[in-house]
Amino acid sequence: MSNLRISGNELGQHIGQDVIYVARIIKKSSDGMSAEVTSYFNERITVTFLKPLGIVPGFIEMHGTVTSESTMTCNKYLHIVTDIYWDSYPGYNTRIVIRSPVQDPFEDADRNY
């Protein structure tokens, strides 16, 4: 899995690649298998999940594969508490820049021990 974090306007440049995308769910399908999300910069994309998405208020950090300029398939996600993210976006962005060179902590999560 990649550590490449992108914004919505960069999706077209990374079709077929694994990326990380942070967004807020604005509309979830009735079966929970897809959702329309918007980034902090109001970029809207459609995300397909491998398993039905439960109730996830606020922001999520999605790890998945870009399938087109406005869609991606999410393999796994992390829930980000809204008040922490929204009120401290500049601080979060700085942490992401610092963290990006570090190895992905989820890289070994799929291995069976």
Summary of the structure (lengths in Angstrom):
residues: 113
radius of gyration: 13.6
end to end distance: 18.5
largest distance: 40.4
contacts: 293
relative contact order: 0.20
helix: 21%
strand: 38%
